[in-house]
Amino acid sequence: MPSRFSSPLFAHPGEQPGVPRSPLLYLLPWTVWLLALVAEVLTGHCIRLSPVLAAVPPLAALAHGWRAVVLSGALAWLSQLAFRWIEPPPPEDASPLTTGIAMIGITCASALGCMARQRGEERIRRMRSLAGGVQRAVLRPIPPQIGGYRVSGFYQAAEHDARVGGDFYEALETPYGLRIVLGDVSGKGLTTVDATVTLLGAFREAAEREEDPADVARWMDRSLARRQRATGDHRFATALIVEAHPGGRLRLVNCGHVPPWQVDADGATELALPPGALLGLFDHLLTEPLATVPHTLAPSASLLAVTDGVTEARDAARAFYDPAGTLRARGLGACPTAVRDAVLTGLAHHTGGRLSDDAAALVLAGSDGSGRTIAAGSGGDRPAK
């Protein structure tokens, strides 16, 4: 079952619809008009329900365009005139001219409100399109196959309609192998996005220059520290850096991040990595050389890395989400997309679709050797929707 926030990591946000609206909202004005007609016919002189038709244009303005609002106003007025002709009202009732003037006023006001709503929705669409462009510039799409490995994952900002938050990722083919980073900047808001841009720029530069992935982490730390001094914003970040070579040979550097899991047919096993130090705080916290840990990823396994927005997501009882519990004995193995979908669905069920922090995950598995993505049913990856 897809979650309420199950947008793929590499989706283009600008392609999403502008403002979601219930189909019932489109039917509401015409339903009220029809019910008023039926009620007026059935009640006769006992109860006059034709004034209820004055609510039709404002209801139409909630979802329809201004032309439909004008049409609904004209229809409501003609319906009132028809009732007056079929069953003349008492003399003390308002004259047709007074009723018509009132309906024209209501219809015009509703049409103006409708145009204001449409302008607001257009601004929202432009903002979402801009946010989509920012995401594609900052968090660039990662191809499903890169550097001899298959990659899948998801990203979701906690704030509604946000496309970039504190979590970041990147995967680059470099002279030293495939290099991947998954990280999380402390805090929220625009300053968090600025720190994210700083760290991604540092990683992209250092990944091409530095032979040791630990030196890549130091480069990122120095960049964030410079930003701290320049802006007075002392936020820090966690990161997991993975360097992948043919044959499943990995080198990992942990900078205070959530340890990754190796996912195989039996479930998920957390890798034992030293915690390292937080990016931006190496000068204060790093008391010994940053460790680079080797690991060999089995052909039938995949590597799952997540941010703390996943592991610290809570349910209604305030219990943390456990990705390993979701993956236990699932037999997913080297199927990155299946691992991603399992974690995403489990996270949605656990939280009820409500995140309190940005959440991201990347899954890495070896290529099937044919240069193509194999189906999930055969134990391989499948294209993300």
C-alpha positions as CSV (number, residue, x, y, z in Angstrom):
1,M,0.0,0.0,0.0
2,P,1.5,3.3,-1.0
3,S,2.0,5.9,1.8
4,R,0.6,9.3,1.8
5,F,4.1,10.7,1.3
6,S,5.4,8.0,-1.1
7,S,6.8,10.2,-3.7
8,P,10.0,8.6,-5.2
9,L,13.3,10.2,-4.2
10,F,14.1,11.2,-7.8
11,A,10.6,12.4,-8.8
12,H,10.3,15.8,-10.4
13,P,8.2,17.9,-8.0
14,G,7.2,20.4,-10.7
15,E,5.1,17.7,-12.4
16,Q,2.8,17.4,-9.4
17,P,-0.7,18.9,-9.6
18,G,-1.2,22.4,-8.3
19,V,-3.8,22.2,-5.5
20,P,-5.5,18.9,-4.6
21,R,-9.3,19.2,-4.4
22,S,-12.0,16.7,-3.6
23,P,-14.3,15.7,-6.5
24,L,-17.2,16.3,-4.2
25,L,-16.5,20.0,-4.1
26,Y,-17.1,20.2,-7.9
27,L,-20.5,18.5,-7.5
28,L,-21.6,20.5,-4.4
29,P,-23.2,23.6,-6.1
30,W,-25.2,21.5,-8.6
31,T,-26.3,19.1,-5.8
32,V,-27.6,22.0,-3.7
33,W,-29.4,23.4,-6.8
34,L,-31.0,20.1,-7.6
35,L,-32.0,19.4,-3.9
36,A,-33.5,22.9,-3.7
37,L,-35.6,22.3,-6.8
38,V,-36.9,18.9,-5.6
39,A,-37.6,20.3,-2.1
40,E,-39.5,23.3,-3.6
41,V,-41.6,21.1,-5.7
42,L,-42.4,18.7,-2.9
43,T,-43.2,21.3,-0.2
44,G,-45.2,23.7,-2.4
45,H,-46.6,26.7,-0.6
46,C,-45.8,25.4,2.8
47,I,-42.1,26.2,2.7
48,R,-40.3,28.4,0.3
49,L,-36.8,27.0,-0.4
50,S,-36.0,29.0,-3.5
51,P,-33.8,31.5,-1.5
52,V,-31.5,28.5,-0.8
53,L,-30.5,28.8,-4.5
54,A,-28.6,32.0,-3.6
55,A,-25.9,29.7,-2.1
56,V,-25.2,28.1,-5.5
57,P,-22.8,30.7,-6.9
58,P,-20.6,30.9,-3.8
59,L,-20.4,27.1,-3.7
60,A,-19.4,27.1,-7.3
61,A,-16.6,29.6,-6.7
62,L,-14.9,27.1,-4.3
63,A,-13.9,24.8,-7.2
64,H,-15.0,26.0,-10.6
65,G,-13.9,28.9,-12.8
66,W,-15.6,32.3,-13.0
67,R,-17.6,31.3,-16.1
68,A,-19.2,28.4,-14.2
69,V,-19.9,30.7,-11.3
70,V,-21.8,33.1,-13.7
71,L,-23.6,30.2,-15.2
72,S,-24.6,28.9,-11.8
73,G,-25.9,32.4,-10.8
74,A,-28.0,32.7,-14.0
75,L,-29.3,29.2,-13.4
76,A,-30.3,29.9,-9.8
77,W,-32.0,33.1,-10.8
78,L,-34.0,31.5,-13.6
79,S,-35.0,28.7,-11.3
80,Q,-36.3,31.3,-8.8
81,L,-38.3,33.0,-11.6
82,A,-39.7,29.7,-12.6
83,F,-40.9,29.0,-9.1
84,R,-42.6,32.4,-8.9
85,W,-44.4,31.8,-12.2
86,I,-45.5,28.3,-11.3
87,E,-46.5,29.1,-7.7
88,P,-46.8,32.9,-7.1
89,P,-45.5,33.9,-3.7
90,P,-47.4,36.0,-1.2
91,P,-47.5,39.8,-1.9
92,E,-45.1,40.6,1.0
93,D,-42.3,38.6,-0.7
94,A,-39.5,40.4,-2.5
95,S,-40.2,41.4,-6.1
96,P,-38.5,39.7,-9.0
97,L,-36.4,42.8,-9.6
98,T,-35.1,42.8,-6.0
99,T,-34.4,39.1,-6.2
100,G,-32.6,39.6,-9.5
101,I,-30.4,42.4,-8.2
102,A,-29.5,40.4,-5.1
103,M,-28.6,37.4,-7.3
104,I,-26.5,39.5,-9.6
105,G,-24.6,40.9,-6.6
106,I,-24.1,37.5,-5.1
107,T,-22.9,36.1,-8.4
108,C,-20.5,39.0,-9.1
109,A,-19.0,38.7,-5.6
110,S,-18.6,35.0,-6.1
111,A,-17.0,35.4,-9.5
112,L,-14.5,37.9,-8.0
113,G,-13.7,35.5,-5.2
114,C,-13.2,32.8,-7.7
115,M,-10.7,34.8,-9.7
116,A,-8.8,35.7,-6.5
117,R,-8.7,32.0,-5.6
118,Q,-7.4,31.1,-9.1
119,R,-4.7,33.7,-8.8
120,G,-3.6,32.3,-5.5
121,E,-3.5,28.8,-6.9
122,E,-1.4,30.0,-9.8
123,R,1.1,31.5,-7.4
124,I,1.2,28.1,-5.5
125,R,1.8,26.3,-8.8
126,R,4.7,28.7,-9.6
127,M,6.1,28.2,-6.2
128,R,5.9,24.5,-6.5
129,S,7.5,24.6,-9.9
130,L,10.3,26.8,-8.4
131,A,10.7,24.4,-5.5
132,G,11.0,21.5,-8.0
133,G,13.8,23.4,-9.8
134,V,15.6,24.0,-6.6
135,Q,15.4,20.3,-5.7
136,R,16.7,19.2,-9.1
137,A,19.6,21.7,-8.8
138,V,20.5,20.9,-5.2
139,L,19.5,17.2,-4.9
140,R,20.3,16.1,-8.4
141,P,18.6,12.9,-9.7
142,I,20.7,9.8,-9.3
143,P,20.4,7.2,-12.1
144,P,19.1,3.8,-11.1
145,Q,22.5,2.3,-12.2
146,I,25.8,4.1,-11.6
147,G,29.4,3.0,-11.2
148,G,28.4,-0.7,-11.6
149,Y,25.9,-0.5,-8.8
150,R,22.1,-0.1,-8.6
151,V,20.7,2.7,-6.4
152,S,17.2,3.4,-5.2
153,G,15.8,5.4,-2.4
154,F,13.3,8.1,-1.2
155,Y,13.4,11.6,0.1
156,Q,10.6,13.4,1.9
157,A,10.8,16.8,3.6
158,A,8.8,17.1,6.9
159,E,7.2,20.4,6.0
160,H,4.2,20.2,3.7
161,D,5.0,21.0,0.1
162,A,8.7,21.4,0.9
163,R,11.1,19.8,-1.6
164,V,14.4,20.5,0.0
165,G,15.2,20.3,3.7
166,G,18.0,19.2,5.9
167,D,18.6,15.8,4.5
168,F,20.9,15.5,1.5
169,Y,22.4,12.9,-0.8
170,E,24.7,12.5,-3.8
171,A,26.3,9.8,-5.9
172,L,29.3,10.4,-8.1
173,E,31.5,8.3,-10.3
174,T,35.1,9.4,-9.5
175,P,38.6,8.3,-10.3
176,Y,38.5,6.5,-6.9
177,G,35.3,4.6,-7.5
178,L,31.6,5.3,-6.9
179,R,31.2,7.7,-4.0
180,I,27.9,8.2,-2.2
181,V,27.0,10.5,0.7
182,L,23.8,10.6,2.7
183,G,23.6,13.2,5.4
184,D,21.4,15.3,7.7
185,V,21.8,18.9,8.7
186,S,20.5,19.9,12.1
187,G,17.5,22.2,12.3
188,K,14.9,23.3,9.7
189,G,14.2,26.3,7.5
190,L,16.0,28.2,4.8
191,T,19.3,28.3,6.7
192,T,19.3,24.5,6.8
193,V,18.9,24.5,3.0
194,D,21.9,26.9,2.8
195,A,24.0,24.5,4.9
196,T,22.9,21.6,2.7
197,V,24.1,23.4,-0.4
198,T,27.5,24.1,1.3
199,L,27.9,20.4,2.2
200,L,26.9,19.1,-1.2
201,G,29.2,21.5,-3.0
202,A,32.1,20.4,-0.7
203,F,31.4,16.7,-1.3
204,R,31.2,17.1,-5.1
205,E,34.5,18.9,-5.1
206,A,36.4,16.7,-2.6
207,A,35.0,13.4,-4.1
208,E,37.0,14.1,-7.3
209,R,40.1,15.3,-5.5
210,E,40.7,13.3,-2.4
211,E,41.9,9.6,-2.5
212,D,40.8,8.8,1.0
213,P,37.1,9.1,1.8
214,A,38.0,10.3,5.3
215,D,39.7,13.3,3.6
216,V,36.4,13.9,1.8
217,A,34.7,14.1,5.2
218,R,37.4,16.5,6.5
219,W,36.8,18.7,3.4
220,M,33.1,18.8,4.1
221,D,33.8,19.6,7.8
222,R,36.0,22.6,6.9
223,S,33.5,23.9,4.4
224,L,30.7,23.8,7.0
225,A,33.0,25.3,9.7
226,R,33.8,28.2,7.3
227,R,30.1,28.8,6.8
228,Q,29.6,28.8,10.6
229,R,32.2,31.5,11.0
230,A,30.9,33.6,8.1
231,T,27.2,33.4,9.1
232,G,27.2,32.9,12.8
233,D,24.9,29.9,12.3
234,H,26.5,27.1,14.2
235,R,24.4,24.2,12.9
236,F,26.2,20.9,12.3
237,A,25.5,17.8,10.2
238,T,25.8,14.0,10.2
239,A,26.9,12.1,7.1
240,L,27.7,8.6,5.9
241,I,30.2,8.4,3.0
242,V,30.4,5.2,1.0
243,E,33.1,4.4,-1.6
244,A,32.1,1.4,-3.8
245,H,34.4,-0.7,-6.0
246,P,33.7,-3.7,-8.2
247,G,33.0,-6.9,-6.4
248,G,31.1,-5.3,-3.6
249,R,34.2,-3.8,-2.0
250,L,33.1,-0.8,0.1
251,R,34.9,1.7,2.2
252,L,32.7,3.6,4.7
253,V,33.2,6.7,6.8
254,N,30.7,7.6,9.5
255,C,30.4,11.2,10.7
256,G,27.9,10.8,13.6
257,H,25.3,9.3,11.3
258,V,22.9,6.4,11.7
259,P,24.8,3.2,10.9
260,P,23.7,1.4,7.7
261,W,22.3,-2.1,7.4
262,Q,23.2,-5.0,5.1
263,V,20.0,-6.4,3.8
264,D,19.9,-10.1,2.7
265,A,17.5,-13.0,2.5
266,D,17.5,-13.3,6.3
267,G,16.7,-9.7,7.0
268,A,18.8,-6.7,8.0
269,T,22.1,-6.5,10.0
270,E,23.4,-3.3,11.3
271,L,27.1,-2.7,10.4
272,A,29.4,-1.9,13.2
273,L,30.9,1.5,12.5
274,P,32.7,3.9,14.8
275,P,30.4,6.9,15.4
276,G,33.0,9.4,14.2
277,A,32.3,13.1,14.8
278,L,29.7,15.6,13.5
279,L,30.5,17.6,10.5
280,G,31.3,21.2,11.5
281,L,32.5,20.1,14.9
282,F,35.7,18.1,14.0
283,D,37.9,20.7,15.8
284,H,35.9,20.2,19.0
285,L,34.9,16.5,18.9
286,L,37.5,14.6,16.8
287,T,40.1,13.2,19.2
288,E,41.6,10.6,16.9
289,P,41.9,10.0,13.1
290,L,38.7,9.5,11.3
291,A,38.3,5.8,10.6
292,T,37.7,4.4,7.1
293,V,36.0,1.0,7.5
294,P,36.2,-1.7,4.8
295,H,33.3,-3.9,4.1
296,T,32.4,-6.5,1.4
297,L,28.8,-6.4,0.2
298,A,27.7,-9.9,-0.9
299,P,26.2,-10.3,-4.4
300,S,22.9,-11.4,-2.8
301,A,22.7,-8.4,-0.4
302,S,22.2,-4.6,-0.5
303,L,23.3,-1.7,1.7
304,L,20.6,0.4,3.3
305,A,21.4,3.8,4.6
306,V,18.8,6.1,6.2
307,T,18.7,9.4,8.1
308,D,17.4,9.8,11.6
309,G,14.1,11.1,10.3
310,V,13.5,7.4,9.5
311,T,14.8,5.8,12.7
312,E,13.4,8.4,15.0
313,A,9.9,8.5,13.4
314,R,7.3,7.7,16.0
315,D,3.9,6.1,16.0
316,A,0.9,7.1,18.1
317,A,2.4,5.4,21.2
318,R,5.7,7.4,20.7
319,A,7.6,4.2,19.7
320,F,10.5,4.6,17.3
321,Y,10.4,3.0,13.8
322,D,12.7,0.0,13.3
323,P,13.7,-0.5,9.6
324,A,15.3,-3.8,10.5
325,G,12.0,-5.0,11.9
326,T,10.3,-4.2,8.6
327,L,13.0,-6.1,6.6
328,R,13.3,-9.1,8.9
329,A,13.0,-12.3,6.9
330,R,11.5,-10.5,3.9
331,G,14.0,-12.1,1.5
332,L,14.5,-8.8,-0.4
333,G,18.3,-9.2,-0.7
334,A,19.8,-7.4,-3.7
335,C,16.7,-5.7,-4.8
336,P,17.2,-2.0,-4.1
337,T,13.7,-0.9,-5.1
338,A,12.0,-3.6,-3.1
339,V,14.0,-2.6,0.0
340,R,13.1,1.0,-0.6
341,D,9.4,0.2,-1.0
342,A,9.4,-2.0,2.1
343,V,11.0,0.7,4.3
344,L,8.8,3.5,2.9
345,T,5.6,1.5,3.3
346,G,6.6,0.4,6.8
347,L,7.4,4.0,7.7
348,A,4.1,5.2,6.5
349,H,2.2,2.6,8.4
350,H,4.2,3.3,11.6
351,T,3.7,7.1,11.5
352,G,0.3,7.2,9.9
353,G,1.8,9.2,7.0
354,R,2.9,12.1,9.3
355,L,6.6,12.9,9.6
356,S,8.0,15.2,12.2
357,D,11.5,15.4,10.5
358,D,12.9,15.1,7.0
359,A,13.4,11.5,6.0
360,A,15.7,10.0,3.4
361,A,17.1,6.6,2.5
362,L,19.4,5.2,-0.2
363,V,19.8,1.5,-1.1
364,L,22.9,0.2,-2.9
365,A,23.3,-3.1,-4.6
366,G,25.6,-4.7,-7.1
367,S,24.8,-4.7,-10.8
368,D,23.3,-7.9,-12.3
369,G,26.2,-7.7,-14.7
370,S,24.0,-7.3,-17.8
371,G,23.8,-3.5,-17.7
372,R,20.1,-3.6,-17.1
373,T,17.7,-3.5,-14.2
374,I,16.1,-6.9,-13.5
375,A,12.7,-7.5,-12.2
376,A,12.0,-7.6,-8.5
377,G,10.4,-11.1,-8.9
378,S,13.8,-12.5,-10.0
379,G,15.6,-10.9,-7.0
380,G,16.8,-7.8,-8.7
381,D,15.7,-4.2,-8.9
382,R,12.8,-2.7,-10.8
383,P,12.3,0.9,-12.0
384,A,10.9,3.3,-9.5
385,K,7.5,4.7,-10.4
